[in-house]
């Protein structure tokens, strides 16, 4: 996740909803069309500094051999702007790593994040994939029916019934999320879909690295900025290029309580703000605790982010740590105090870790203090295991700029897709 110290705002060209209506073309179809030409989208924009935007900081250039033994070596004053930027960034990272290590020693009251279980009449196990008993119109019909239109209608009815079943459950979960700022839901994504999505993200990461290195696209069109980039990357996903992503959203938004939780808090006009995959490789360092957005007095929540585990997350793999209840004015004032009150505030405060199973998710308020921890899985022997989280954020429709750049591909961000748009287009997805 990105830090709240970012103050630069980026101009955003907003695509009006008129392009998606009268008659309304399916959003997923439009995104497939956009994705086909995504290499040209934003090509006219000024590329950001590679040293700031790339997934990993480039190593400092090796000094070339001098022509004569008496030639003067470059001094700090003769370094280029990018060299100075590299030096400053490396020093900043060292300070961040040391601060993260200190915070790790302060945060001692640590426990795994537990799933919130709700029993609602008419639904299945809370947080479960598939959701309760199927309606007579849903699932496989007992009679043969080769009519594609009838099958699509049946699927649509099944999806609608599932969503209706999850609404009461979603309201109960939303209450916990409002109070604690963090919520765990289990088994929201099928394990085989999680496996496929992890493989897809790994392949896309390699492709994106080649595109950036060749200069085909600006770095920020493939990798979002992330705190402590070494061995860590934030990979915005190209919704519209792969049916796999639509299948994953279908499961999460129509076959689990996730969308009902978001809808209970923001309504169906909540805007898709982030759509990405966060990966921390073995050797990644612990981040410092931070909120993704600041607390603004008199304003409500800005974003709700859903992290979905694409593999089992063990303590050695650097799970996310959250501090429940820190999405308040009092918590942010104490955390921002530079007189020493901050460490006193953190010391002994309850914290939870995202040791999720494959297909489980954690939804959190962007104002909650959290951090990615160090991936030390390689210290157990072997090469270790990368931790991959598929994630998306929905923004409060009443909020404009959130105070932080979004981890989303520009062409998707400009489409201003809402929760209602996505759910409607996924209704007939098979």
C-alpha positions in Angstrom: 0.0 0.0 0.0 1.1 3.5 -0.6 2.0 6.1 2.1 0.0 9.1 3.0 3.0 11.4 2.6 2.3 11.7 -1.1 0.9 15.1 -1.8 1.2 15.4 -5.6 -2.2 15.2 -7.2 -2.6 13.9 -10.7 -5.0 15.3 -13.1 -7.6 12.8 -14.1 -9.6 12.8 -17.3 -13.1 11.6 -16.3 -15.0 9.5 -18.8 -18.7 10.3 -18.6 -21.2 7.6 -18.0 -22.9 8.5 -21.2 -20.4 6.3 -23.1 -21.7 3.4 -21.1 -25.4 4.0 -21.7 -28.1 4.7 -24.3 -27.9 1.9 -25.1 -25.5 0.8 -22.4 -22.6 -1.3 -23.7 -21.4 -3.9 -21.2 -18.5 -2.6 -19.2 -16.5 -5.8 -19.6 -16.9 -5.6 -23.4 -15.7 -2.0 -23.4 -12.7 -2.9 -21.3 -11.8 -5.7 -23.7 -11.8 -3.1 -26.4 -9.8 -0.6 -24.3 -7.3 -3.3 -23.4 -6.6 -4.2 -27.0 -5.1 -0.7 -27.4 -3.9 -0.2 -23.9 -0.2 0.1 -25.0 -1.2 3.4 -26.7 -3.3 4.8 -23.8 -1.3 7.5 -22.1 1.6 7.3 -24.5 1.3 11.1 -24.9 1.8 11.6 -21.2 5.1 12.7 -19.7 6.8 9.6 -18.4 7.5 9.8 -14.7 11.0 9.4 -13.4 11.9 5.7 -13.6 13.9 6.0 -10.4 10.8 6.9 -8.5 8.1 4.9 -10.3 9.8 1.5 -11.1 9.1 -1.6 -9.1 12.7 -1.8 -7.8 15.1 1.0 -7.3 17.9 0.8 -10.0 21.3 0.3 -8.6 23.7 3.2 -8.8 25.7 3.3 -12.0 29.2 2.0 -11.8 31.8 4.7 -12.3 33.6 4.4 -15.7 37.4 3.9 -15.6 39.2 7.3 -15.8 41.4 8.2 -18.8 44.4 9.0 -16.6 45.4 8.1 -13.0 45.3 11.8 -12.1 41.8 12.4 -13.4 39.4 13.7 -10.7 36.6 11.3 -9.6 33.0 12.7 -9.6 32.1 14.6 -6.4 28.6 14.6 -4.9 28.2 18.1 -6.5 28.9 16.7 -9.9 26.3 13.9 -9.7 23.3 14.0 -12.0 19.9 14.6 -10.7 18.9 11.0 -11.0 22.0 9.9 -9.1 21.2 12.3 -6.3 17.6 11.0 -6.3 18.9 7.4 -5.9 21.2 8.3 -3.1 18.4 10.2 -1.2 16.0 7.3 -1.8 18.4 4.7 -0.5 19.0 6.7 2.6 15.3 7.1 3.1 14.8 3.4 2.7 17.4 2.7 5.4 15.6 5.0 7.8 12.3 3.3 7.0 13.7 -0.2 7.5 15.1 0.9 10.9 11.9 2.5 11.9 10.0 -0.7 10.9 12.3 -2.8 13.0 11.6 -0.6 16.0 7.9 -0.8 15.5 8.1 -4.5 15.3 9.5 -4.6 18.8 6.8 -2.2 20.0 3.9 -4.1 18.6 3.9 -7.1 20.9 0.1 -7.7 21.4 -0.2 -9.6 18.2 -2.8 -12.2 17.2 -4.1 -13.7 13.9 -7.0 -11.9 12.3 -10.1 -14.2 12.9 -13.0 -14.5 10.6 -16.3 -12.9 11.5 -19.1 -15.5 11.5 -22.7 -14.5 10.9 -25.6 -16.9 10.9 -28.5 -15.5 8.9 -31.6 -17.6 8.0 -31.7 -18.5 4.4 -27.9 -18.3 3.8 -25.1 -20.8 4.0 -22.0 -20.6 6.2 -20.9 -17.0 6.7 -18.1 -16.1 4.4 -18.5 -19.3 2.5 -18.2 -19.7 -1.3 -21.5 -20.5 -3.1 -23.7 -19.2 -0.3 -26.4 -21.4 1.0 -29.0 -23.5 -0.8 -29.6 -23.1 -4.5 -32.9 -21.8 -5.7 -34.9 -23.9 -8.1 -33.9 -21.5 -10.8 -30.2 -21.6 -9.9 -27.4 -24.0 -10.7 -27.9 -27.0 -12.9 -31.4 -27.7 -14.1 -32.8 -31.2 -13.6 -34.3 -31.1 -17.1 -32.3 -30.8 -20.2 -32.4 -27.4 -21.7 -30.2 -26.5 -24.7 -31.5 -23.0 -25.1 -28.6 -20.6 -24.3 -31.0 -17.8 -23.5 -32.7 -19.9 -20.9 -29.4 -20.9 -19.4 -28.3 -17.2 -19.1 -31.6 -16.3 -17.5 -31.2 -19.2 -15.0 -27.7 -18.1 -14.2 -28.8 -14.5 -13.8 -31.6 -15.5 -11.5 -29.2 -17.6 -9.4 -26.8 -14.7 -9.1 -29.6 -12.4 -8.0 -30.8 -14.8 -5.4 -27.3 -15.3 -4.1 -26.8 -11.6 -3.8 -30.2 -11.2 -2.0 -29.2 -13.9 0.5 -25.9 -12.2 1.2 -27.5 -8.7 1.8 -28.5 -9.4 5.4 -25.2 -11.1 6.1 -23.3 -8.2 4.5 -25.0 -5.7 6.8 -23.8 -7.6 9.9 -20.3 -7.8 8.5 -20.4 -4.1 7.7 -21.1 -3.2 11.3 -17.9 -5.0 12.4 -16.0 -3.3 9.6 -17.3 0.1 10.7 -16.4 -0.5 14.4 -13.0 -2.3 14.0 -11.8 -1.0 10.6 -10.9 -4.5 9.6 -12.9 -7.6 8.7 -12.0 -11.1 7.6 -14.2 -13.3 5.4 -13.2 -16.9 4.6 -13.5 -18.9 1.4 -14.7 -16.1 -0.9 -12.6 -17.2 -3.9 -12.4 -20.8 -5.1 -8.9 -22.3 -4.6 -8.5 -23.3 -8.3 -9.3 -19.7 -9.3 -6.8 -18.4 -6.7 -4.1 -20.7 -8.2 -4.8 -19.6 -11.7 -4.8 -15.9 -10.8 -1.5 -16.3 -9.0 0.1 -17.9 -12.1 -1.5 -15.1 -14.3 0.0 -12.4 -12.1 3.4 -13.9 -12.1 3.4 -14.1 -16.0 2.0 -10.5 -16.2 4.7 -9.2 -13.9 7.4 -10.6 -16.2 5.7 -9.1 -19.3 5.2 -5.7 -17.6 8.9 -5.6 -16.6 9.9 -6.2 -20.3 7.4 -3.5 -21.5 8.8 -0.9 -19.0 12.5 -1.8 -19.7 11.9 -1.5 -23.4 10.3 1.9 -23.0 7.0 0.7 -24.5 5.0 2.1 -21.6 5.7 4.5 -18.6 6.5 2.6 -15.4 3.4 3.9 -13.6 1.2 2.3 -16.2 2.4 -1.1 -15.2 3.7 -0.8 -11.6 2.1 1.4 -8.9 4.3 3.1 -6.3 4.7 1.2 -3.1 6.5 1.7 0.2 9.9 -0.2 0.3 10.1 -1.4 -3.3 13.0 -3.8 -2.9 11.6 -7.3 -3.4 8.0 -5.9 -3.4 5.7 -4.8 -6.2 2.2 -3.5 -6.8 1.0 -4.7 -10.1 -2.2 -3.1 -11.5 -4.2 -5.6 -13.5 -5.7 -5.1 -17.0 -9.4 -5.8 -16.5 -10.7 -6.8 -19.9 -7.7 -8.8 -21.2 -8.3 -12.1 -19.4 -11.6 -13.9 -18.7 -9.9 -15.2 -15.5 -10.2 -11.8 -13.9 -13.9 -11.6 -14.7 -14.4 -15.1 -13.2 -12.6 -14.0 -10.1 -14.8 -10.9 -9.8 -17.9 -13.0 -10.4 -17.0 -15.2 -7.5 -16.1 -12.3 -5.2 -18.9 -9.9 -6.0 -21.8 -12.3 -6.8 -21.0 -15.5 -4.9 -19.7 -14.1 -1.6 -20.7 -11.4 0.9 -18.0 -9.0 -0.3 -20.1 -6.8 -2.5 -22.9 -6.7 0.1 -20.5 -5.4 2.7 -19.3 -2.6 0.4 -22.9 -1.9 -0.7 -24.1 -1.6 2.9 -21.5 1.1 3.5 -21.1 3.0 0.2 -24.1 1.9 -1.9 -23.9 0.6 -5.5 -22.4 3.9 -6.7 -19.1 3.1 -5.0 -16.4 3.6 -7.5 -13.7 1.0 -8.4 -10.6 2.8 -7.3 -7.9 0.2 -7.3 -7.5 -3.2 -9.1 -4.1 -4.8 -8.6 -2.0 -7.6 -7.2 0.5 -6.9 -4.4 3.5 -9.2 -4.2 6.2 -9.4 -1.6 9.1 -11.6 -2.4 11.5 -13.3 0.1 13.8 -10.7 1.5 11.3 -7.9 1.4 11.6 -5.7 4.5 8.9 -4.7 7.1 7.2 -1.5 6.2 6.4 1.2 8.8 2.9 1.4 10.1 0.8 3.8 8.0 -2.8 4.6 6.9 -3.5 4.7 3.2 -5.6 7.9 3.5 -5.7 10.5 6.3 -8.4 11.0 8.8 -10.4 14.1 7.9 -12.5 15.6 10.7 -16.2 15.5 9.8 -15.7 13.1 6.9 -16.5 9.4 6.8 -14.5 6.5 5.3 -12.8 7.1 2.0 -11.9 3.6 0.7 -12.6 0.0 1.6 -9.9 -2.3 0.3 -10.3 -6.1 -0.1 -7.1 -8.2 0.1 -7.6 -11.8 -1.3 -4.9 -14.4 -0.5 -3.8 -16.3 -3.6 -2.0 -18.9 -1.5 -1.9 -19.7 2.2 -0.1 -16.9 4.0 2.2 -18.1 6.8 3.8 -15.8 9.5 7.2 -16.2 7.7 5.8 -14.8 4.4 5.3 -11.3 5.7 1.5 -11.0 6.3 -0.1 -7.6 6.6 -0.5 -6.3 10.1 -3.5 -4.1 11.0 -4.3 -2.2 14.2 -8.0 -2.5 14.7 -9.8 0.7 15.8 -7.1 3.1 14.5 -9.4 4.7 11.9 -10.4 7.4 14.4 -9.5 11.0 15.0 -7.9 10.2 18.3 -5.7 7.4 16.9 -4.5 9.5 14.0 -3.6 12.4 16.4 -1.6 10.1 18.6 0.1 8.5 15.7 1.0 11.8 14.2 2.5 13.1 17.5 6.3 13.7 17.1 7.0 14.2 20.8 7.2 10.5 21.7 3.5 9.9 22.2 3.5 7.9 19.0 5.7 5.1 20.3 3.7 5.1 23.6 0.5 4.8 21.5 1.8 1.8 19.5 3.4 0.0 22.4 1.2 -2.8 23.6 -1.7 -1.8 21.3 -3.7 -4.7 19.9 -2.7 -5.8 16.4 -3.8 -8.6 14.0 -2.0 -10.4 11.2 -3.4 -11.5 7.9 -2.3 -15.1 8.0 -5.1 -15.9 5.5 -5.8 -19.2 3.8 -5.9 -19.4 0.0 -9.2 -17.8 -1.1 -9.8 -15.9 2.2 -10.0 -12.1 2.3 -9.5 -9.1 4.6 -11.5 -5.9 4.0 -10.2 -2.8 5.7 -10.9 0.9 6.1 -8.1 2.8 4.3 -7.6 5.0 7.5 -6.6 2.0 9.6 -2.9 1.7 10.6 -1.3 -1.2 8.9 1.9 -2.4 7.2 3.3 -5.3 5.2 5.8 -7.2 7.3 9.1 -8.8 6.3 9.1 -11.9 4.2 11.6 -14.2 5.9 10.4 -17.4 4.3 13.8 -17.9 2.6 15.4 -18.1 6.1 13.6 -21.4 6.6 15.6 -23.1 3.9 15.3 -23.0 0.2 14.3 -20.0 -1.9 11.3 -19.0 0.1 7.8 -18.2 -1.1 6.4 -14.9 -2.5 3.1 -13.6 -0.9 0.6 -12.6 -3.6 -2.6 -10.7 -2.7 -5.2 -9.9 -5.4 -6.9 -6.7 -4.2 -9.4 -4.0 -5.2 -10.7 -0.9 -3.5 -14.0 0.9 -3.8 -14.2 4.6 -3.1 -16.9 6.5 -1.4 -18.9 8.1 -4.3 -19.0 11.4 -2.3 -15.2 11.7 -2.2 -13.1 13.2 -5.0 -9.3 12.8 -4.7 -8.4 10.5 -1.9 -5.0 11.9 -1.0 -3.1 9.1 -2.6 -2.6 7.9 -6.2 -4.6 4.8 -7.0 -3.1 1.4 -7.9 -5.1 1.0 -11.1 -4.4 1.1 -14.8 -5.2 4.5 -16.2 -7.7 3.2 -18.8 -9.7 1.5 -16.1 -9.5 4.4 -13.7 -10.9 6.8 -16.3 -13.9 4.5 -16.9 -15.2 5.3 -13.4 -16.8 1.9 -13.0 -19.1 1.5 -10.1 -20.0 -1.5 -8.0 -23.4 -1.6 -9.6 -21.9 -1.5 -13.1 -19.7 -4.5 -12.4 -22.4 -6.5 -10.7 -24.8 -5.9 -13.5 -22.3 -6.9 -16.2 -21.3 -10.0 -14.2 -24.8 -11.2 -13.8 -24.8 -13.1 -17.1 -21.1 -14.2 -16.8 -20.8 -18.0 -17.3 
